[in-house]
């Protein structure tokens, strides 16, 4: 009985274990199915997330690529602008360097001409001294010797102060038409400025030069105007601004000479209002007229009757070759000024050029042969000084002595002054002049 019960209980336990096993297997199957479903869901989510990330990465890549392209375009544009700016700066610097080299070339040309002139003057003085000694020896020997007697010599720079000899210290009013500063070259009237007896009225149309003049001479008067016929006229602007003129440059003529055509190249034209000197209220009691207008000097003089009536000396740039089309030349200016009672006295700053096809290696060793322009000095009533107002005679003497070193004409003016006022300035000047010459 007991054995039977044990068997039954064992059998029941087996069945129970089998049932538990089946339940465990079923539970495991359920868990596996749940895990598979969860894994599938998770895989789908991962796939979806991966797709989203891929899309975001694609969008980001496109954005980055677009921004990179834009930045590249911007950089290329900036580099292009920078390249243009650098190119423009290089072109400007090249042009400025070219202009400076042209100015240096012109300066060397002027220096060579001036040095040659000085050497010629010294040689002429030496030749004159030798000729004088030769004439003296020939006279002692009873022979002739006057062939050099009347040869014109360059003026000596005799240094002595005229002003203490005068009964009063005159102030000379200088009218400078075309007052543009000329680099290292001093103006003819600079000795008057240095002595403090110059009242300067300068006329200069170029803005840059006008401002520079006001800075250099703040106590003087400057007018920024184009002086001409008083009508609307055309200004011809050139690469070198000091060659700008109311007359058009003649390229054909200028190109015949060394280092000239490039300074007279026409850049543009400008229609401007011009004024006559007679119409300027700032001008009164002028003593010395300086006139440098690149070919328009005669037009200016024709509108300056009042200034010509009061002045005693005119220094005017004159051309001997038509560097500007249809410009008046020296003969025209000379005829006009003689008709106004002025006589020619001398040339200063005579300038020329060699022909353009002359060998470059010989330029610095050869003096310019073709005279192109110079400054012509005219004196009012030079052969009838009695016609000059008496107080103007002192100014004429001062100008001749200090500006032009024409000591003989200064003495003549003082002698006429003495006869008018019963003074003895002339003899005092003659004595000082003699002492200065003999002490050299």
Secondary structure, 3 states (H helix, E strand, C coil): CHHHHHHHHHHHHHHHHHHHHHHHHHHHHHHHHHHHHHHHHHHHHHHHHHHHHHHHHHHHHHHHHHHHHHHHHHHHHHHHHHHHHHHHHHHHHHHHHHHHHHHHHHHHHHHHHHHHHHHHHHHHHHHHHHHHHHHHHHHHCCCCCCCCCCCCCCCCCCCCCCHHHCCCCCCEEEEEECCCCCCCCCCCCHHHHHCCCEEEEEECCCHHHHHHHHHHCCCCEEECCEECCCCEEEEEEECCHHHCECCCECHHHHCCECCCHHHCCEEEEEEEEEECHHHCCCCCCCCEEEECCCCCHHHHHHCCHHHHHHCCEEEEEEECCCCECCCCCHHHHHHHHHHCCEEEEEEEEEEEECECCCCHHHHHHCCCCEEEEEEEEEEECCCCHHHCCHHHHHHHHHHHHHCCCCHHHHHHHHHHHHHHHCCCHHHHHHHHHHHHHHCC
